[in-house]
Amino acid sequence: MSPSKLDLLQGTLDLMVLKTLSAMGPMHGYGIARRIEQVSGNEVLLNQGTIYASLVRLEQRGWIGSNWGVSGNNRKAKFYAITTAGRRQFEEDTAYWRRLTGVMDRVLDSNDEPGILPEVNGETA
Amino acid sequence: MMRRSIERVRAFFAKRRLDRELEDELAAHLEFAIEENLERGMKFEEARRRALVSMGGLEQAKYKHREARGLMKIDILLYDLRYTFRTLGRDLGFTVAAVLILSLGIGANVAVFSVVNTLLLRPLPFPNAQELVWIAPPPTKCGLSCATYSTDAYDEFRTGSRSYQDVTGYFAFSNPDNMSLTRNGEIIPATSIDVIANFFQVLGVHPAMGRLLRPEDGLNGAPPVIVLSNPWWRRQFNSDPNIVGKTLDINHQQVTVIGVLPASFDFGAVFAPGTKVDALTPLNLYGPPRNWGNIITMIGRMKPGVMLPQARQEAAAVAPRKCWNNNQPQSCGSYKDGVVPVPLKDYVSGRLRRSLIVLWSAVGMILLIACVNLSNLLLARSTARSKEFAMRAALGASRMRIVGQLLTESMVLSAMGAAAGLGLAWMLIYWLAHQGSVALPLLDTLRIDGAALAWTVLIAVVAAVLFGLAPGLRTASGNLHESLKDSGSGSGQGRKHERLRSVLVVTEVALASVLLVSAGLLLRSFLHVLDVDLGFEPARAAAINAIYDDSAPTEDAGAAKLTAIFQQMIARVEAIPGVQAAGITDYLPLGGNRSWGLPLPKGIQAPKGLDGPLVYVITPGYLRAVGTRIRGRDFNWDDKLHSQSVVIINQSFAHFLAGLAKLPGGDALGQTLDSGGQPLTIVGIADDVHEENTESNTTWQIYYPATQTGPTSAQLVIRSSLPPAALANSVLTALRSLNPKQPASEFRPLTTYVDRANSPRRFFMLMVASFAGLGLLLAAIGIYGVISYTVTRQTQEIGIRMALGATMGRVQRQVLSITLRLAIIGIALGAAVSLAAAKLIASLLFATSPWDGVTYVAVALALLIVALVAGYLPARRASRINPMVALRAN
């Protein structure tokens, strides 16, 4: 699959789901969606429905598993849990994400003067 | 990644279960959300609404899920396919027409591809066929005798060359029916060819049963053996599985069957197209053939890694060392410049390259016309469907999605057309493969193979894109609003379509006219070939191979015996009612031929590099029977062995001699030629006879009397007022009364020889002509379609005009003038293209200019008439429009 702009967004949702599951243990789709909304301080405008596309993607990659179970208020629901491979992936992705945001921060915060490129004298670079 | 792909495929097939689970999951999600909202104190309605909003659309969630889960593209394709089949099923008339047109176009293409593939593209049916070369001099005047080598020359070449794994050959002068098989008291004629014992090793042919020839089979005193061809074994011996080891009575000699050839090897198909060869027998190089002169055609298998130029260089070096006869030192060096290896494939099918390329282009054009026609049909349909697509676009379908849907339709049509076309091609190929009398090589190996199937798929896809893309883009690019409003009978979209359709029709007419011009030129060439004065009259004459036994203790006694046999034979046959003339020759015109050297008037030095005349040994009456005119006299039975030696020569040879020797009065008649010390008196000058083919110029010919020079066989030629078939039995009875061993040989009308010689030309002409006919039909359909669409679209306009007083005739004329304009533009374009392309076809024409005016005018007229007929039907409909109905309709 070729990387595209959408992939980053997809990737972020997937990472959030992995984080939620690794921190909270097995949860159902609604629970994951609500949890992300709450933790993000409702700053993420999440169409709750899209969580299911993310879940099926993660499951097909083998990073999470699922089982039908019964919820606290006696409702049948599908529960998702992170797998060992998922944990490994989560750590990798987290490290990657930290690096990326670090670099982004540095680049965006740098306040050098304009014109830092050396003069090129009649030569085509 | 791998794992995900597998999961996706699994999900694709578990769609129903996964969808149900998703439904359940989403339902649960909704209930959780509603519950939470209720707990916050909302009313149920509000709780539910909020829950749905934060979900962000159920259908969208499902779509995203499916997209992530399975193979969405295939799902769409399947959906489009289902939809396509539904729409095509609803519009059955259109579907049938489209599939029919496509199947004709694709079928013709696949069939011709198979022919081209067999003759040009595929290697010959031998292992490592690229190593095989045909070794012969450049083309000469003296026929087969100059394309063959003596046994001494063969031996010298074989031992003296290093480029070859081995060199083989076969005896080139066998007549058909040269073998009599006696079986259960019946005498059956058959044809065998003598081949050098290593023939099959060199070609790489392996037996279907038993063994093939070994070197010892070709030695002096070897027990006689025979290898049967596969068809003969099946036909004559009922596929006898125990045939190997049995003995056959052939020419009254016990011959052992040592093997049966595989069905894949047909000697005739490769080396003598249009003839059947029943068996192969070993050629004894060290027996009598030693002194028969040039009798062997040479075929070599180059060593791996040896390139053709290398082999050529070596052959040129070896050639001067070769002797015609090792005992005649003066004959050494006579093959200088006369030994040139060419790829065997070039020898077998090289001459047909140009014809095949023309044929291939012709079917290519047919496919183009079919595509144009289909584009037209689809455009007409897309106009009718523009609202459907506008509706889909309005509901959110992307342009790509609509083009995709249209291409799916094209592909489905194309696939159906290809399937039907494959069936058509199969029938055509089957028919072609069983045309035993067409003198084209390898025809019997024609079949639809993997390459042909691949070709079918390729052209089906290309065709689908060709005919589907224009209407597809045109439809998808339509303005939504316009389409929804455009009623199809006004201006705008409809008129744009019409322009495109007119362009398509003009293209179609132009293509058809190019095809028709080619076909017309080929047809005229063919008619000219039929008109050629062959120098003999094939009509109402027939020939049979007569068997005789002239064994005698001395030469004198043999000659006397032969004369007596022939005289009796001819007398008995001439006594049959209906027989007008009969005579014997050893080689028939357009049959085999040979030459013996160049006899010249005494004292004249032979100019360098001249080939001898072709030699025919004939009886008195033969020339009359075959229908060749003579000046001077025919041979008669008094030309005995020890009387004056006489010959008849043909006009070209006489003309050459008269010029060379400055003969008095410029006439060779009555002059004497010197043939190795023996004087030959020219008693007659005969017309030039076409000896090898009906098209090229004739060469020198010389006739010897059978009473003085022994013939190699006796082809009895009979001219009668009755059809040959009616005489066959009485002639056979007459021959059997003289010689009970006479087999029931085929009684062949001489026209069959002419037909066979003309068959490649007739074959290509008929193929191109049928494709041109097909092109014309498709163009007519195209014209009809466009004009009748125009009329339908203008119904209202015509109605108004008629209401304002236009007459029926005027309306008709107007519609016809549109038709004519399209046709004339098309014809003019086509004529221009034909003129430009004429060079391509020029080498295939005979006595016809590629700019033949008659053909061009005839084609233009034919196309105009067809266009008028195709346009007349809608014109008539237009003139019958009832103004009241037309105006009320919309």
Interface residues (C-beta under 8 A of the other chain):
Chain A: M1 H28 G29 Y30 G31 A33 R34 N47 Q48 G49 T50 Y52 A53 S54 V56 R57 Q60 R61 G62 S71 N73 R75 K76 A77 K78
Chain B: M1 R3 R4 E7 R8 A11 E21 L22 D24 E25 L26 A28 H29 E31 F32 A33 E35 E36 S54 M55 G56 G57 L58 Q60 A61 K62 K64 H65 E67 A68 R69
